[in-house]
Structure formats: structure tokens, C-alpha cells
Amino acid sequence: MKKHLVRFFIILTLLVALLLPAAASAAVVVVRGGYRYHGHIYRYHHHHRYYNHRVWVVATPGRLGYYRYW
């Protein structure tokens, strides 16, 4: 009886470990309000990077306005 319980818990632990996503997964998940990446939520995605802050830089003569990310 004891051997069956031990075997059952080992199998159950392996199944749970395989079904849960890895915490350090690099998968990007789009969530409400931003992107989840490496366990953190970022609000903005720009040029293949993720940022939490964005501000509009006003246009100057000879240069268009643009967003600055950090």
C-alpha cells in the first residue's frame, strides 16, 4: 500500500511539473495592459524590447516628434 502511494505521488508530481509553464519562460504573453515577458509585465513593446515608460518628445525644426522609451 505504501509503495503505491509513493508511486502515485511521484507520478502526480511529474504530471504537474510538465503541465505548468516554466517560470523563467521567455514566451511573450499579451495580457491586459501590456506584455508579460520573463515574469514581468511591460506596457510597451518597441524595436524588439519591452519598456514600462513612454513619453512624447515634441518636434523641433528639422526633426519630427517621436516617442522615447525607458
Secondary structure, DSSP 4 states (H G I P E B T S, - for coil): -HHHHHHHHHHHHHHHHHHSPPTT----EEETTEEEETTEEESEEETTEEES-EEEEPPBTTB--EEEE-
